[in-house]
């Protein structure tokens, strides 16, 4: 939906997906997204490397929820299969990625997305958990590193005592790439599974988060002569 003008996020919106915006969001749009989240909204936020030269403003929205998005693409020579990609093999124990420990995520020019370094003791502070990581040899274009960077986070904030929100608990999943869920890459590694787990966690559909998802059955036909069958 568009949030330009007087449009607001619909009351029946169970999940807001911001899928790699390429242009800056207007201040009014950012305010509407933040209002939605403060009311207990759920958001899947993806970034695109094409926005590096022109930050979208979504970074500021996530800052308010304890998430830092670095305006640079990661270079990870150890966990790279091709130009511009960074494969994450290292995961936390969060429900979104629990089933991916034997798999991987193939991201394209991802931006670091992690927990902000500032620590707060406020009881109502959002809980930010980092989900997927580069190898310890990753670097930024500026030369910063080598170090292990977070590539995705999950944010959760329950109701403040005495305050009732319209939708309940706020939940956010933010990833430093959007291309990994496009038609070409979504079948790579555990990308498709991650998408399913992220959406199910955001919507609190815990019954759909047990084990890996079903795989397409591949059928192979072999034509053998009698002699070949005998050899087999």
N, C-alpha and C positions, 0 to 999 in steps of 0.2 A: 504494500500500500504506500501511497505518498503522504508525507507528513507536512507538505507545504500548505500555507494558508491556515485555515481554521481546523483542518483535519487533525484528529487525534488518533492514537492507537485504539482500535475498536475494543469495547468492553469484553467481547467474547474471544479475544486473541489469547490463546493458551501458550503460544510460543512465537516469539519474534525472531526471525532469522535475518541478520544483516550480513549478506553474502559477498564480502569483498568489495565495498564501495570504492570507486575510482576518483570521485570528486568530493571536495569538502562538504560536510553536512552543515546546513545553516544552523545558527545558534538556536532558533526556535525548534528545529528538528531534534537537536541534541537534548534540549530541555524536555521535550515530549518523551523521548526514550528514557531519560532519567526519571521522570515522573512515573512512567510505566513500571520501571524497576522498583522504585520506592513503594509502589503499591503491591509488591509481591509478584512482579512479572518474571517471565522466564525468557532468556535470550541466548541464542547461538550466534556468536560474533566471530566473523572470519576476516582476515586481512589479505590484501593482495600486494605483491611487490611493486606493481605499477603505481601504487599510491605513495611510494617512498619520497618522490619529489614534491608531493603535495599532500601532507597529512590530512586525514578525513575529519578529524575532530572527535571521532569515536574513541581515540586514545584518551582524551580528557574525561569522557564519560566513564571509562573503565578505571581511570586513576582514582576517581571518587569511591570506587569499590575495592581499592587496594591492589589494583593490577597495573603493572608497568609494561608498556609496549614500546620497544626500542625501534627507532626509525632507521633501521639498517637491516640488510639481508645477511643471514648467517652463512659462513663458509666453513664446511666441515670436511676436510680432506679424507679423514678416516672413514666416515660413514657416507660416502658419496658413490653413486653408481653411474651418474651421467652429468652433463652440464647443468649446473644450477640446482640440483636436487640435494636434499639432506635427509637421510634415512634415520629415523629414530627407532632404536632397539631397546632403549632404557625407559621403563615406566614406573610410576609410583603404584601404590596399592589402592588408589581410589576406585570406586565402582565403575567409573567410565572406562578405565583401562585395565581392570583386573584380569580380564580374559585375553589380553593382548601380549602377555609376557613371553609367549612363544612365537610372537608374530612381530610386525614392524609397521611403521607409518612412513610412506614415501611422500615427503613434502617438497614443494618447488619454491626455491628462494624464500624460505620462511623467515619471518621476523621473530626475534626473541620476545616471548610473552611470559612474564613471570610475576611472582609476588613482589610488591614494592618493599624496598629495604627498610622503610620506616616501620617501627613496631609500635603497636598501641595496646594498652591494657583495658581499653573500654570494653565493657561486657557486650555491647551491641555492635562491635566491629564485625565486618564481614569476614568469614573464614575462607581464605584463599589457599587452594592446594594445587601445586604444580603437578602436571600429568605426564608429560613426555619430554625427553631430554636428548640433546646432542651428545656426541662423545666428548671427553675432556679436552680434545684437541681443536675444538671449534674456535673460530675467530670472527671478528667483525671486520668490515673493509678498512676501518681506521687502524687495524692492527691490534686492537684490544683482544687480549687472550694470550695463550690458549686457556680455555676454561669450559666447563659444562654449562650450557644454557638451557633454560626451560623454553619449550615451544608451544605449550598449551597450559591452560589453567581451568580449574572449576571453582566457582565462587558460590557461597551459600550464606544467606543471612536470614535467621528466623525472626519472628515477631518480637518487638521490644515489649517487655511486660507492661501491661496497661494500654498498649496501642494495638488496634486492630487494623490490618491492611486488607484491601479489597480482595486480593488473590492468594494471600498466605505467604509462604516462604519464598524469598527471592532466590533464583538460581541462574547462574551464568556459566557458559562454557565459551572460552575465547581461545582461538588458534591463530598462530602467526602466518597462516596461508589459507587461501580459498581454492587454489587450483587443484589441490589434492582430492577434492570432491567433485571435479568436473567429469564429464562422460568418459574421457580418456584415462584418467588416473584413479577413479573411484574403485576400480576392480584390482588395483595394485595393492600388494601386501595386505595389511589389515585396515585399509582406509574405509572400506564399506562397513566393516564391523564397528569401527570407531564411530562413524556417523550414527549408526543404529543405537549404540550404547549411550552416546551423548544425548540424543533426543529422548531416549527412554528415561535417562536419569533426570533430565530437565523436567520431564512431565511426571516424574515419580512413578513410572511404570516398572516397578522392580521385578514383577513376574516375567518380564521380557528380557532380563539381563543375566540369565543363567546360562553360562557356556557360550560357545561360538555359534553363530548363526548357520543356517543350512547352506550347503554348497550345491551348485548346479551339477547335476549328474551328467558326466560325459560318457557317450557311448562310442565304442570303437568296434569296427567290423573288420575281420580278417578273412580273406579268401585263401584257403589252403588246398593244395592237391592231396591226394591220398598219400603220396610219398612224403610230403611235408608233414602231414598229420602224424604219420608213423615216426618221423624224426622227432617231432615235438613230444 
